[in-house]
Amino acid sequence: MRCSCGQENRASENRCGRCGRRLLLGVDLRQFAGDAAALVLLLAALGLVFLLRKHGVSPVDAVVAGQPGVEGAAGATRSDRLLRLAVTPPEFDDVGRLLDTFGSGYRYTEISYDDLLDADKLAPYDVVFLTCSGAPSAWLGRWLGQGDRGSPGIFRLKEPIMDQLNKSLRQYVRQGGTLYASDWQFELVKIAFPEYIDEARVGRGAAQKVRAEVLDPVLQRRLGTSMELTFDKPAWRPAAFQGAEVNVDLRGRYELSDGTRVSGPLLVEFPFGNGNVIFTSFHNEAQNSKMELVLLRHLVFTTVTARLDAGIRRTLVEGGFSPVERNLLSASTSDQSITASYESRAVRDLQFVLGFENRGAQLRLTVTGPDGRKIAKSGTSTIRIEQSQAPPGIWRYTITPVVVPYANFPFTMTVGEK
């Protein structure tokens, strides 16, 4: 008989020969008491699970509901689940003011420009917004010419600064971050990702109104096939990017500062490593039209869901599916059900993917086939419903928010065909 002190005793002994503790049937009484207590707790837990299931309550939900500060999975607090957003100081563009209108789920940290030089300081953030602004004076090197918008001039950045920006921004995006940049921050994106730059389109635009062609299908649903953009300040930067992976969402014909008229992208996005880069020539001004505000809201939702969306597309393609339809949506309350339809024109495998991150939400996806049969799934993160050899016809899907953790909670809906 082994005592908890480590001493081995003969089976006939009632007390331990080393410490004198009483033994019961070869077991130290303290150890027995502990084991007995554990057994009682286990039986109590099993009884609780039985009662909860009997009354239709999920035991996981019940435990979570009883833990202050917990939303969703055990051990994750609300602050752990909120988007982690960083914004550079405002000058010509105030993204922070725009984010403030979205509610508590879009709280952000204002970071300094020097933070951009250190990938470790950027790593905690899901998204870094580079707002339109000039560079800090400490970064400036050789003077190149007269400035615009009251700036002291155009300068080349110091070589050590450019090297640090290249390394830190590339590392941040490669490891899964999303980088949003507007207008004058084209230069920083150019330094970090030179392989995507279309040198033939690098320039500065004149103050003007531009009729932009809307190429992104999600934006087309909200804005139509074209919209007017107001560039009320000179020397704005076109989205001079190129490459097979660069998606052009807006493009237009515009006038450069020297009077030349050219055509090119105004809003682009491209993946890099596990992350994404979004650049827009247009940004948040003191006055924006209703359509421009719709565009800006779309940009915010696109930016905060970029990594999620890229992962869904990658998984679909790896599984042999082609993404054929995508929606970018949001909900603020649990009574905002959304229903849409997709027409399949032949017998094929279909996959419906409701994409959202585990941030305290619970959504339900219901897919209804042409014959009226329904498939429904609920979850706290991305939900997939696959239908093999799906018959042709109208397929309807309904997204029902069960729990919405904060206003304007974003999610995506993607349909893939095999």
Secondary structure, DSSP 8 states (H G I E B T S, - for coil): -B-TTS-B--TT-SB-TTT--BEETTEEHHHHHHHHHHHHHHHHHHHHHHHHHHTT--HHHHHHHTSTTB-SSTT-BHHHHS--EEE---SS--HHHHHHTT-GGG-EEE--GGGGG-HHHHTT-SEEEE-S----GGGEEEEEE--STT-S-EEEE-HHHHHHHHHHHHHHHHTT-EEEEEGGGHHHHHHH-GGGB-GGG---B-SEEEEEEE--HHHHHHH-SEEEEEE-SSSB----B-STT-EEEEEEEEEBTTS-EEEEEEEEEEEETTEEEEEES----SS--HHHHHHHHHHHHHHHTHHHHHHHHHHHHHTT-EEEEEEEEEESSTT--EEEEEEE-SSEEEEEEEE--SSS-EEEEEEE-TTS-EEEEEESS-EEEEEEEE-SEEEEEEEEEEE--STTEEEEEEEEE-
